[in-house]
Amino acid sequence: MEQPVQRRTLARVRCCRHRERCQRRHAAAVLSMAMLALPGCGVWQSLSVRDDEAASAAVRVAVRPAAWARSERPGPGFEIGYERHRAKDTRTLGLGESITVNNQVINGPDTLGQNATVQVAHLAYTHPFYFGSYFELEPFGGVANVKVRYRAEPAGSPLRPELATSRTSVIGGITPRVRLNEWVAVEARFSFIPLSDADVYGRSTELAAVLMPVPQLALRLGYAQRRYGADFKNNTAWTEFDVRSSGPFVVLQFEF
């Protein structure tokens, strides 16, 4: 009598295990179909570029109406600026790894050259505050247009796919400054673009010596760290792109 009972017990265990496997497969299939049905959920991937020797340059124009000034020192006004910097590095794709760039698939094993270009143009209101004869704080806030371009250069393929976007968001920041005399100052400029519905973000830190040979012209020389990113979404891929760069920079600023 024990053998028939054992057989029935084993049959029930096999049946339960089979039912559990079927349920798991069904759930996985439903999840896959749901992910494919959602825009931008076909493939998720992260593309990042790091460059610690990236030089950058910028030009800025500050317009400060004389009627807004409360003393002989420069008063509040508007700042228009444009900056551009490039970063590049190398990424290794292992066997079985792949990335998708603008609907073009790059499969490993391969060595991938990565190039990123970031351009930021902004219009901001700026208002300097003076604390004694030497120390200044100058906050600013406004809007910025960020253009990001990424280019992949696989060594084992003639493909050169690119991702590019141009988006507008808010920008803000502050510049603490120590003015040593009429011609020389040192300053740190902190700016940020918060992540918003535009799916773009950024921040930068600049440490600079400021040379002012004439009142209407300032030359800033120093070191900068920058980070910008954007999300690219379409029906086949959702790509999180991030570029970090650091290195020397130069800024030419005009004051009116």
C-alpha positions as CSV (number, residue, x, y, z in Angstrom):
1,M,0.0,0.0,0.0
2,E,3.0,2.3,0.6
3,Q,4.2,2.2,-3.0
4,P,0.9,3.5,-4.6
5,V,0.8,6.3,-2.0
6,Q,4.4,7.3,-2.7
7,R,3.8,7.3,-6.4
8,R,0.7,9.5,-6.0
9,T,2.7,11.9,-3.7
10,L,5.6,12.1,-6.3
11,A,3.1,12.8,-9.1
12,R,1.5,15.6,-7.1
13,V,4.9,17.2,-6.4
14,R,5.9,17.0,-10.1
15,C,2.5,18.5,-11.1
16,C,3.0,21.4,-8.6
17,R,6.5,22.1,-9.9
18,H,5.4,22.0,-13.5
19,R,2.5,24.4,-12.7
20,E,4.9,26.8,-10.9
21,R,7.3,26.8,-13.9
22,C,4.5,27.5,-16.3
23,Q,3.3,30.4,-14.1
24,R,6.8,31.9,-14.0
25,R,7.2,31.6,-17.8
26,H,3.8,33.2,-18.3
27,A,4.6,36.1,-16.0
28,A,8.0,36.7,-17.8
29,A,6.2,36.6,-21.2
30,V,3.6,39.2,-20.0
31,L,6.3,41.4,-18.6
32,S,8.4,41.3,-21.8
33,M,5.3,42.1,-23.9
34,A,4.5,45.0,-21.6
35,M,8.0,46.4,-21.8
36,L,8.1,46.2,-25.6
37,A,4.7,47.9,-25.8
38,L,5.9,50.9,-23.9
39,P,7.8,53.6,-25.9
40,G,11.5,53.7,-25.0
41,C,11.5,50.5,-23.0
42,G,12.9,48.1,-25.5
43,V,16.5,48.5,-24.3
44,W,17.9,50.4,-21.4
45,Q,21.5,51.4,-21.4
46,S,24.0,53.9,-20.0
47,L,26.6,55.7,-22.1
48,S,29.2,57.7,-20.2
49,V,32.3,59.6,-21.3
50,R,35.1,60.6,-18.8
51,D,37.9,63.0,-19.7
52,D,40.3,64.5,-17.2
53,E,42.3,66.4,-19.8
54,A,39.5,68.3,-21.5
55,A,40.1,72.0,-22.2
56,S,37.1,74.3,-22.6
57,A,36.4,77.9,-23.6
58,A,33.6,80.4,-23.1
59,V,32.6,83.9,-23.9
60,R,30.3,86.0,-21.8
61,V,28.7,89.5,-22.2
62,A,27.3,91.3,-19.2
63,V,25.0,94.3,-19.7
64,R,24.6,96.4,-16.6
65,P,22.3,99.5,-17.0
66,A,23.8,102.5,-15.2
67,A,20.4,103.4,-13.8
68,W,20.3,100.1,-11.8
69,A,23.6,100.8,-10.1
70,R,23.5,102.0,-6.5
71,S,27.2,103.1,-6.3
72,E,30.2,103.4,-8.6
73,R,30.6,99.7,-8.6
74,P,28.9,97.5,-11.3
75,G,25.2,96.9,-10.5
76,P,22.7,94.2,-11.5
77,G,22.2,93.3,-15.2
78,F,21.9,90.5,-17.7
79,E,24.5,88.0,-18.7
80,I,24.7,86.3,-22.1
81,G,27.1,83.4,-22.3
82,Y,28.2,80.6,-24.6
83,E,30.6,77.7,-23.7
84,R,31.8,74.7,-25.5
85,H,33.8,71.7,-24.4
86,R,34.7,68.3,-25.7
87,A,35.5,65.0,-24.0
88,K,36.7,61.7,-25.3
89,D,37.6,58.3,-23.9
90,T,37.7,54.6,-24.8
91,R,35.3,51.9,-23.8
92,T,35.8,48.1,-24.1
93,L,32.9,45.9,-25.0
94,G,33.3,42.3,-23.9
95,L,32.1,39.1,-25.5
96,G,28.3,39.2,-25.5
97,E,28.1,42.9,-24.7
98,S,26.5,45.4,-27.1
99,I,25.2,49.0,-27.2
100,T,22.6,50.6,-29.4
101,V,23.3,54.1,-30.8
102,N,20.7,55.7,-32.9
103,N,19.2,52.2,-33.8
104,Q,22.6,50.9,-34.8
105,V,23.9,47.9,-32.7
106,I,27.6,47.6,-31.9
107,N,28.5,44.1,-30.6
108,G,31.5,43.1,-28.6
109,P,34.2,42.1,-28.3
110,D,35.4,45.5,-29.5
111,T,37.2,48.7,-28.5
112,L,35.0,51.7,-28.7
113,G,36.2,55.3,-29.1
114,Q,33.7,57.8,-27.6
115,N,33.5,61.5,-28.4
116,A,31.2,63.9,-26.7
117,T,30.5,67.6,-27.4
118,V,28.5,69.9,-25.1
119,Q,27.5,73.4,-25.9
120,V,25.6,75.6,-23.4
121,A,24.2,79.0,-24.2
122,H,22.4,81.0,-21.4
123,L,20.7,84.2,-20.6
124,A,20.6,85.1,-17.0
125,Y,19.9,87.9,-14.6
126,T,22.9,88.6,-12.3
127,H,23.1,90.7,-9.2
128,P,26.4,91.4,-7.4
129,F,26.5,92.0,-3.6
130,Y,29.5,93.7,-2.1
131,F,30.9,93.0,1.4
132,G,33.6,95.5,2.1
133,S,36.3,96.5,-0.4
134,Y,37.4,93.0,-1.4
135,F,34.7,90.3,-1.2
136,E,31.8,89.9,-3.6
137,L,28.9,87.5,-4.1
138,E,27.2,87.4,-7.5
139,P,24.2,85.0,-7.9
140,F,22.6,84.5,-11.3
141,G,19.6,82.7,-12.7
142,G,17.9,82.4,-16.1
143,V,17.4,79.9,-19.0
144,A,19.9,77.8,-20.9
145,N,20.0,75.9,-24.1
146,V,22.1,72.7,-23.9
147,K,23.3,70.9,-27.0
148,V,24.7,67.4,-26.5
149,R,26.3,65.2,-29.2
150,Y,27.8,61.7,-28.8
151,R,29.7,59.8,-31.4
152,A,30.8,56.2,-31.2
153,E,33.8,54.9,-33.2
154,P,34.2,51.1,-32.9
155,A,37.6,49.8,-34.0
156,G,36.1,46.6,-35.5
157,S,33.3,48.2,-37.5
158,P,32.9,51.1,-40.1
159,L,29.8,52.3,-38.1
160,R,30.0,55.8,-36.7
161,P,26.6,56.3,-35.1
162,E,25.7,59.5,-33.3
163,L,23.2,60.8,-30.8
164,A,22.4,64.5,-30.6
165,T,19.8,66.7,-28.9
166,S,19.1,70.3,-28.1
167,R,17.0,71.1,-25.0
168,T,16.1,74.2,-23.0
169,S,16.0,74.3,-19.2
170,V,16.6,76.7,-16.3
171,I,20.1,77.6,-15.0
172,G,21.3,79.1,-11.7
173,G,24.5,79.6,-9.8
174,I,26.6,81.9,-7.7
175,T,30.1,83.4,-8.0
176,P,32.1,84.3,-4.8
177,R,34.9,86.6,-5.7
178,V,37.9,88.2,-3.9
179,R,39.1,91.4,-5.6
180,L,42.8,91.9,-4.9
181,N,43.0,95.2,-6.7
182,E,41.5,97.0,-9.7
183,W,43.1,94.6,-12.1
184,V,43.3,91.2,-10.4
185,A,40.7,89.0,-8.7
186,V,40.2,85.3,-7.8
187,E,36.9,83.6,-8.0
188,A,34.9,80.4,-8.0
189,R,31.8,80.0,-10.2
190,F,29.2,77.3,-9.4
191,S,26.4,76.7,-11.9
192,F,23.8,74.1,-12.2
193,I,21.0,72.9,-14.5
194,P,18.5,70.8,-12.5
195,L,17.0,67.7,-14.0
196,S,13.5,68.6,-15.2
197,D,10.9,67.5,-17.8
198,A,13.5,68.5,-20.5
199,D,15.5,65.3,-19.4
200,V,18.8,67.3,-19.3
201,Y,20.9,68.3,-16.4
202,G,24.3,69.8,-15.7
203,R,26.6,71.4,-13.2
204,S,30.1,73.0,-13.4
205,T,32.7,74.4,-11.0
206,E,35.2,76.9,-12.2
207,L,38.3,78.2,-10.2
208,A,39.9,81.1,-11.9
209,A,42.3,84.0,-11.7
210,V,40.6,87.1,-13.2
211,L,42.7,89.7,-15.1
212,M,41.0,93.0,-15.9
213,P,43.3,95.2,-18.1
214,V,40.5,97.6,-18.8
215,P,37.1,98.1,-17.1
216,Q,35.1,96.6,-20.0
217,L,37.2,93.4,-20.4
218,A,38.0,90.5,-18.1
219,L,40.1,87.4,-18.9
220,R,39.5,84.3,-16.7
221,L,42.0,81.6,-16.6
222,G,41.8,78.5,-14.4
223,Y,40.5,74.9,-13.9
224,A,37.0,73.6,-14.4
225,Q,35.0,70.5,-13.6
226,R,31.8,69.9,-15.6
227,R,29.1,67.3,-15.8
228,Y,26.2,67.2,-18.2
229,G,23.7,64.5,-19.1
230,A,20.6,63.8,-21.1
231,D,18.1,61.0,-21.7
232,F,17.4,59.7,-25.2
233,K,14.1,57.8,-25.6
234,N,12.6,56.1,-28.6
235,N,10.7,52.9,-29.4
236,T,13.8,50.7,-29.3
237,A,16.1,52.1,-26.6
238,W,16.2,54.3,-23.5
239,T,19.7,55.7,-23.2
240,E,21.0,57.6,-20.2
241,F,24.0,59.7,-21.4
242,D,26.5,61.3,-19.1
243,V,29.7,63.2,-19.8
244,R,32.2,64.4,-17.1
245,S,35.2,66.5,-18.0
246,S,37.8,68.5,-16.2
247,G,40.8,70.6,-17.3
248,P,42.0,74.1,-18.0
249,F,39.6,76.7,-19.3
250,V,39.6,80.3,-20.5
251,V,36.7,82.8,-20.5
252,L,36.6,86.1,-22.2
253,Q,34.0,88.5,-20.7
254,F,32.9,91.9,-21.9
255,E,31.2,94.4,-19.5
256,F,28.9,97.1,-20.7
